[in-house]
Amino acid sequence: MLMMPEAEAVIRLWERGEREHPIDRALSILSTFTSRTRETLVALPIHRRDALLLSSRVAAFGSRLDGVAGCIECGCKFDVSLDLPDFSAIALEDEGVVEVNGRAVRVRVPNSGDLAEAARAADPAAAERLLLGRCQPDGYSDEVAAQAVDRELERLCDASSLELRVACPECEANFIVPVDIGRFFWAEIAGYASGLIEDVHVLATHYGWAEAAILAMPEPRRRRYLERLQ
C-alpha cells in the first residue's frame, strides 16, 4: 500500500532530487514511495510510470490538485483545481502495431531509459528521431513510418495523460492546461520537505531536541508542539 514515507526519507529524497534531471528525479520519487528497485522503475513504460506517480501523489497529498494557470490570450493568472483520476482502473497498452505501406510496424511506449538517451541528443530533432527509432523495434526509419509511430504513441499514452480544460475569468478564452504530474508532485514534495526542516529548526531551537527525535515524531504531535510556540 502506498503512503507518505517517513519524514527523514522525504528529506533525503529532496536533497537527492534537487541535483537530478527530472527524468531521474521521477525515479527517485517512485523508489522512495514504492521501495521498487531503480532498474525495475527505469524499465516501466512512461504511462505506467506516470500512473504510479499519480497514485503516490494521491497517497501523500490526496486526490485534489490545486494550482495556478496563465491565460494563453490575456496572460491573466487564476486558480485552478483538478480531481485526479484513478488510473488503476484504466487498461493501459504498452505496445501497438501500425501498418505502413503494407508492412506491420511494431510500436512500444518509451521508458525512462529511452527518455534519458533522448535527453542527451544534440538537439530536439535528433532527440525525436532517436526516441522514435527506439520505440519501433523493427527499425523502419522512413518519414511515413515515423509519422505513423508518432500517432500510435500518442494513442497509447492518451489514456494516462492529464489535462485540464479551463476558461479564463477575465477574457473567457477556453484552453487546455497539460498537467505534468512529475513536476507538480516534485514541487509539493520540495515544499513539504522544506517545511520539515523549518519544524526541526523551530523545535530544536526552543527545546534543544535532536533532529532525529523531531523527525521521528508523528506529525500531529509535532504540530501540537509548534502551535504552543506561536
C-alpha positions as CSV (number, residue, x, y, z in Angstrom):
1,M,0.0,0.0,0.0
2,L,1.4,3.4,-1.0
3,M,1.7,6.1,1.7
4,M,3.8,9.1,2.6
5,P,7.3,8.0,3.6
6,E,8.8,8.8,6.9
7,A,10.0,12.4,7.4
8,E,13.7,11.5,7.2
9,A,13.2,9.6,3.9
10,V,11.3,12.6,2.4
11,I,14.2,15.0,3.3
12,R,16.7,12.6,1.8
13,L,14.6,12.4,-1.4
14,W,14.5,16.2,-1.5
15,E,18.3,16.5,-1.1
16,R,18.9,14.0,-3.9
17,G,16.2,15.2,-6.2
18,E,17.5,18.8,-6.2
19,R,20.6,17.6,-8.0
20,E,18.8,15.3,-10.5
21,H,17.4,15.7,-14.0
22,P,13.6,15.5,-14.0
23,I,13.7,12.0,-15.5
24,D,16.0,10.7,-12.7
25,R,14.0,12.7,-10.1
26,A,10.8,10.9,-11.0
27,L,12.6,7.6,-10.5
28,S,13.9,8.7,-7.1
29,I,10.3,9.7,-6.0
30,L,9.0,6.3,-7.0
31,S,11.9,4.4,-5.4
32,T,11.2,6.2,-2.2
33,F,7.4,5.7,-2.3
34,T,7.3,2.1,-3.6
35,S,10.6,0.6,-2.5
36,R,11.0,-0.8,-6.0
37,T,14.5,-1.1,-7.4
38,R,15.7,1.7,-9.8
39,E,16.3,-0.9,-12.5
40,T,12.7,-2.0,-12.4
41,L,11.4,1.6,-12.5
42,V,13.6,2.5,-15.4
43,A,12.0,-0.2,-17.5
44,L,8.5,0.9,-16.8
45,P,6.7,2.3,-19.8
46,I,6.3,6.1,-19.3
47,H,2.5,5.9,-19.0
48,R,2.8,3.3,-16.2
49,R,5.5,5.4,-14.5
50,D,3.2,8.4,-14.5
51,A,0.2,6.3,-13.3
52,L,2.4,5.2,-10.4
53,L,3.5,8.8,-9.7
54,L,-0.2,9.8,-9.6
55,S,-1.0,7.0,-7.2
56,S,1.9,8.1,-5.0
57,R,0.8,11.7,-5.1
58,V,-2.7,10.7,-4.0
59,A,-1.4,8.7,-1.2
60,A,0.8,11.6,0.0
61,F,-1.4,14.7,-0.5
62,G,-4.9,13.5,-1.6
63,S,-6.8,13.3,-4.9
64,R,-7.3,17.1,-5.3
65,L,-4.7,19.0,-7.2
66,D,-4.7,22.8,-6.8
67,G,-2.6,25.1,-8.9
68,V,-2.4,28.4,-10.9
69,A,-3.0,28.7,-14.7
70,G,-2.0,31.5,-17.0
71,C,-4.3,32.5,-19.8
72,I,-2.8,32.0,-23.2
73,E,-4.7,35.1,-24.6
74,C,-4.5,37.8,-21.9
75,G,-1.9,36.4,-19.5
76,C,-4.3,36.5,-16.5
77,K,-3.3,34.2,-13.6
78,F,-6.0,32.3,-11.9
79,D,-6.5,29.4,-9.5
80,V,-7.5,26.0,-10.9
81,S,-8.2,22.6,-9.4
82,L,-8.4,19.1,-10.6
83,D,-9.7,15.9,-9.1
84,L,-7.1,13.3,-10.0
85,P,-8.5,10.1,-11.7
86,D,-7.8,6.6,-10.5
87,F,-5.6,5.2,-13.2
88,S,-5.5,1.7,-11.6
89,A,-9.0,1.1,-13.2
90,I,-7.7,2.1,-16.7
91,A,-6.4,-0.5,-19.1
92,L,-3.0,0.6,-20.4
93,E,-1.4,-0.8,-23.5
94,D,2.3,-1.0,-23.7
95,E,2.6,-1.9,-27.4
96,G,0.7,-1.4,-30.6
97,V,1.0,-2.2,-34.3
98,V,0.6,0.2,-37.3
99,E,0.5,-0.6,-41.0
100,V,3.0,1.4,-43.1
101,N,3.0,0.7,-46.9
102,G,1.6,-2.8,-46.3
103,R,4.1,-3.6,-43.6
104,A,3.2,-4.2,-39.9
105,V,5.3,-1.9,-37.7
106,R,5.5,-2.7,-34.0
107,V,5.5,0.2,-31.6
108,R,6.2,0.3,-27.9
109,V,5.8,3.0,-25.3
110,P,9.1,4.5,-24.3
111,N,10.5,4.1,-20.8
112,S,12.7,6.3,-18.7
113,G,15.9,4.8,-20.2
114,D,14.7,5.9,-23.7
115,L,13.9,9.4,-22.4
116,A,17.3,9.7,-20.8
117,E,19.0,8.8,-24.1
118,A,16.9,11.3,-26.0
119,A,17.7,14.0,-23.4
120,R,21.4,13.6,-24.3
121,A,20.8,14.2,-28.0
122,A,22.3,17.2,-29.7
123,D,19.0,19.0,-30.5
124,P,15.3,18.4,-30.3
125,A,15.1,17.0,-33.8
126,A,17.8,14.4,-33.1
127,A,16.1,13.6,-29.8
128,E,12.8,12.9,-31.6
129,R,14.5,10.7,-34.2
130,L,16.3,8.7,-31.5
131,L,13.2,8.2,-29.5
132,L,11.0,7.2,-32.4
133,G,13.7,4.8,-33.5
134,R,14.0,3.1,-30.1
135,C,10.2,2.8,-29.9
136,Q,9.9,0.8,-33.2
137,P,11.9,-2.5,-32.7
138,D,11.7,-3.4,-36.4
139,G,13.9,-0.4,-37.2
140,Y,11.9,1.3,-40.0
141,S,13.1,4.8,-40.3
142,D,11.4,6.5,-43.2
143,E,9.2,9.6,-42.7
144,V,5.9,7.8,-43.3
145,A,6.8,5.2,-40.6
146,A,7.9,7.9,-38.2
147,Q,4.6,9.8,-38.5
148,A,2.6,6.6,-38.0
149,V,4.7,5.6,-35.0
150,D,4.2,9.1,-33.5
151,R,0.5,8.9,-33.9
152,E,0.4,5.4,-32.3
153,L,2.5,6.5,-29.4
154,E,0.1,9.4,-28.8
155,R,-2.8,6.9,-28.8
156,L,-1.1,4.5,-26.4
157,C,-0.3,7.3,-24.0
158,D,-3.5,9.2,-24.2
159,A,-5.3,7.1,-21.5
160,S,-2.8,8.3,-18.9
161,S,-2.4,11.9,-19.9
162,L,-3.7,14.6,-17.5
163,E,-5.3,17.7,-19.0
164,L,-7.5,20.4,-17.5
165,R,-9.9,22.4,-19.6
166,V,-10.3,25.9,-18.3
167,A,-12.0,29.2,-19.2
168,C,-10.2,32.5,-18.3
169,P,-12.3,34.5,-15.8
170,E,-11.1,37.8,-17.5
171,C,-11.3,37.3,-21.3
172,E,-13.3,34.0,-21.2
173,A,-10.8,32.3,-23.5
174,N,-11.0,28.5,-23.4
175,F,-7.9,26.4,-23.5
176,I,-6.3,23.2,-22.2
177,V,-3.7,23.0,-19.5
178,P,-1.5,19.9,-19.6
179,V,-0.5,18.6,-16.2
180,D,3.0,17.3,-15.7
181,I,2.4,15.1,-12.6
182,G,6.1,14.5,-12.0
183,R,6.9,18.2,-12.0
184,F,3.9,19.1,-9.9
185,F,4.4,16.3,-7.4
186,W,8.1,17.2,-7.0
187,A,7.2,20.8,-6.2
188,E,4.9,19.6,-3.5
189,I,7.5,17.2,-2.1
190,A,10.1,20.0,-2.0
191,G,7.6,22.3,-0.2
192,Y,6.8,19.6,2.4
193,A,10.5,18.8,3.0
194,S,11.3,22.4,3.4
195,G,8.6,22.7,6.0
196,L,10.0,19.7,7.9
197,I,13.4,21.5,8.0
198,E,11.7,24.6,9.4
199,D,9.9,22.4,12.0
200,V,13.3,21.0,13.1
201,H,14.8,24.4,13.3
202,V,12.0,25.8,15.5
203,L,11.7,22.9,17.8
204,A,15.4,22.3,18.2
205,T,16.0,26.0,18.9
206,H,13.3,26.1,21.6
207,Y,13.5,22.7,23.2
208,G,17.0,21.6,22.3
209,W,15.8,18.3,20.8
210,A,17.8,16.4,18.2
211,E,16.8,16.4,14.6
212,A,16.2,12.6,14.6
213,A,13.9,12.8,17.6
214,I,11.9,15.6,16.0
215,L,11.5,13.9,12.6
216,A,10.5,10.6,14.3
217,M,7.5,12.3,16.0
218,P,4.1,11.6,14.5
219,E,3.1,14.7,12.6
220,P,0.0,15.6,14.7
221,R,2.2,15.6,17.8
222,R,4.8,17.8,16.1
223,R,2.1,20.2,15.1
224,R,0.9,20.5,18.7
225,Y,4.3,21.5,20.0
226,L,4.6,24.1,17.2
227,E,1.2,25.5,17.9
228,R,2.3,26.2,21.5
229,L,5.2,28.3,20.3
230,Q,3.0,30.7,18.3
